[in-house]
Amino acid sequence: MLATRVMDALVLLCCALRPGAVIAGYWLGHRVAVAAAAAVAVGGDTAGRAHRKIQHGPCTYTFLLPELAEHQQQQQPQQPQQGCPSGAESLVTNSLQRDAPNAEADRSQQRLQQLEVAMENNTQWLLKLQNSIREGVMLELAQLQHRSMHNHTTAMLEASSNLLLHTAGQTYRLATIEAQVLNHTSRLEIQLLENSLSTSKLEKQLLQQAQDISRIQEKNVLLERRLAEQEGRLAGAHQERRRVQELLSGQGARLAELARRLDETGAGHGRLLRQHAQLASALQETLARLTQDDARFPFRDKEEKNIFRDCGEFIKSGHTNSGVYVIYPSNDTVPAKVYCDMETDGGGWTVIQRREDGSVDFHRSWQDYTTGFGEATGEHWLGNEIIHQLCSQKTHQMRITLKDWEGNTAFSTYERFSIASEKQNYRLHTRGYGGTAGKHSSLGQGSSSFSTRDADNDNCPCKCAQMSTGGWWFDACGPSNLNGMYYSAGQNVGRFNGIKWHYWKGSSYSLRATTIMIRPIDI
């Protein structure tokens, strides 16, 4: 029974150990089995002895239990005696009866003591073995954990190394791209600086040209004033000539009468002839002066007797040739030279703008656009003040003729056209659009104020006149500007500050020629 309890304890001890200690358990089982065999060897052969099997996972442990010789004899069949108990009780009774001899009891007691000593030694050894196994298992677990952490650390280091390599490659590519962008930006800055310098030079040249043109315009105004004075003097000279002619006609009649009387009387004939010669000489001198004045101021008598306010009045009076005429757009006596188109659509058109060769700079000041500039026979702007005076006298219509660099021609018409006074920034008013230069009008919708490089009256935060290099009726820069920069053939595409009419050729196409004309609606 003691051996059985020992084996049960060993089995429980082995089962309590981890699977990693299976080999140690096997070795322990082997030691116990040897000890048990040694203990049994005193009693005799192992055949037929009792044993105990323990299944633990994939391992099976078999332990041989020691038995007494007397117990083997008890297993032999015996007849129950009368008055004695049968079965297990008889076995116990027989065993106790056989253990009665003192010698046998001493031997059993000795073996039992030996087994107890061996059991105590084995128990101590098992405790030491258990501690050793635990230390080994803990050491092995620590090593496994260390190796696992080392492997994990190695994998993390490899991943970090790969990530660093990838990051270094990306950083190098980003640095390369940044260097390229910086180089491109540097080139652009250099180019912008060069463009700025060239623009500054051009602005200085344009300013100098504007100053020269301003001086020339002042001289032209002075000459026009002198011309007006000469025209007034010439009108007086013509009147004097007519009076002299009338006087000479009367004097001729008188001379004829005197000659007749002299012929009749014969007295004073020589004196009268001398007077007649003097009068004839004075008449020749007067006629010569008048002829010289006519050569300097070739104006017709009919024009001097009548004052025309626009080209429509000229065509009504019978003038059918296109050319330069003098008009008086207001009640004052200041005349203005204009070009009258007497052929297009019935004639009577007063030209207020012409572009054809780029010979005149249209990027001018507010004052220049107010008074006008250029020659009536070439590129010019008639002047906003004169245009306003013309529109104030009568209701006008407008016609715009456009030409491109491919030889095509188009036109736009407006049934009503007028501009306000200078106090209202010469605000434009149009309606009744028609023509072949686009389905829609390229002039600003509604009413737009006039803007120049030094007077920004548009509806855009930017300065449209400055950007478009020309004065015009801008709304928010808008789809048109017929006073923009003039570009020659081959350079007229992709120019947003050129002579443009969006709904015919687009906003980046600069036209070859334009003409803006107005006339009264009663023509």
Buried (B, 14 or more C-beta within 10 A) or exposed (E): EEBEEBBEBBBEBBEEBEEEBBEBBEEBBEBBBEBBEEBBEEBEEBEEBEEBEBEBEEBEBEBBBBBBEBBBEBEEEEEEEEEEEEEEEBBEBBBEEBBEEEEBEEBEEEBEEEBEEBBEEBBEBBEEBBEEBEEEBEEEEEEEEEEEEEEEEEEEEEEEEEEEEEEEEEEEEEEEEEEEEEEEEEEEEEEEEEEEEEEEEEEEEBEEEBEEBBEEBEEBEEEBEEBBEBBEEBBEBBEBBEEBBEBBEEBBEEBEEBBEBBEEEEEEBEEBBEBBEEBBEEBEEBBEEBEEBBEEBEEEEEBBEEEBBBBBBBBBEEBEEBEEBBBBBBEEEEBBBBBBBBEBBEBBBBBBBBBBEBEBBBBBBBEBBBBBBBBBEEBBBBBBBBBBBBBBEBEBBBBBBBBBBEEEEBBBBBBBBBBBEEEEBBBBBBEEBEBEBBEEBBBBEEBBBBBBBBBBBBBBEEBBBBBBBBBBBBBEBBBBBBBBBBBEEEEBBEBBBBBBBBBBBEBBBBBBBBBBBBBBEEB
